[in-house]
């Protein structure tokens, strides 16, 4: 079980949370919270990484890179 905190602008945070959902089994995603200092938001994701192979996670990340940088 891992807890991941993602900070940034709302669109990037949402995209990162969706990507994590493609790679890991997500149990819970918090609501968006405003950052304490500065601009942007943060979200907390609770996920299980115990049965994820490195090959599967690499494939998901490669696909997201293609989406971000066509």
Secondary structure as a PSIPRED ss2 file (coil, helix, strand):
# PSIPRED VFORMAT (PSIPRED V4.0)

   1 X C   1.000  0.000  0.000
   2 X E   0.000  0.000  1.000
   3 X E   0.000  0.000  1.000
   4 X E   0.000  0.000  1.000
   5 X E   0.000  0.000  1.000
   6 X E   0.000  0.000  1.000
   7 X E   0.000  0.000  1.000
   8 X E   0.000  0.000  1.000
   9 X C   1.000  0.000  0.000
  10 X H   0.000  1.000  0.000
  11 X H   0.000  1.000  0.000
  12 X H   0.000  1.000  0.000
  13 X H   0.000  1.000  0.000
  14 X H   0.000  1.000  0.000
  15 X H   0.000  1.000  0.000
  16 X H   0.000  1.000  0.000
  17 X H   0.000  1.000  0.000
  18 X H   0.000  1.000  0.000
  19 X H   0.000  1.000  0.000
  20 X H   0.000  1.000  0.000
  21 X H   0.000  1.000  0.000
  22 X H   0.000  1.000  0.000
  23 X H   0.000  1.000  0.000
  24 X C   1.000  0.000  0.000
  25 X E   0.000  0.000  1.000
  26 X E   0.000  0.000  1.000
  27 X E   0.000  0.000  1.000
  28 X E   0.000  0.000  1.000
  29 X E   0.000  0.000  1.000
  30 X C   1.000  0.000  0.000
  31 X C   1.000  0.000  0.000
  32 X C   1.000  0.000  0.000
  33 X E   0.000  0.000  1.000
  34 X E   0.000  0.000  1.000
  35 X C   1.000  0.000  0.000
  36 X C   1.000  0.000  0.000
  37 X C   1.000  0.000  0.000
  38 X C   1.000  0.000  0.000
  39 X C   1.000  0.000  0.000
  40 X C   1.000  0.000  0.000
  41 X E   0.000  0.000  1.000
  42 X E   0.000  0.000  1.000
  43 X E   0.000  0.000  1.000
  44 X E   0.000  0.000  1.000
  45 X E   0.000  0.000  1.000
  46 X E   0.000  0.000  1.000
  47 X E   0.000  0.000  1.000
  48 X E   0.000  0.000  1.000
  49 X C   1.000  0.000  0.000
  50 X C   1.000  0.000  0.000
  51 X C   1.000  0.000  0.000
  52 X C   1.000  0.000  0.000
  53 X C   1.000  0.000  0.000
  54 X H   0.000  1.000  0.000
  55 X H   0.000  1.000  0.000
  56 X H   0.000  1.000  0.000
  57 X H   0.000  1.000  0.000
  58 X H   0.000  1.000  0.000
  59 X H   0.000  1.000  0.000
  60 X H   0.000  1.000  0.000
  61 X H   0.000  1.000  0.000
  62 X H   0.000  1.000  0.000
  63 X H   0.000  1.000  0.000
  64 X H   0.000  1.000  0.000
  65 X H   0.000  1.000  0.000
  66 X H   0.000  1.000  0.000
  67 X H   0.000  1.000  0.000
  68 X H   0.000  1.000  0.000
  69 X C   1.000  0.000  0.000
  70 X C   1.000  0.000  0.000
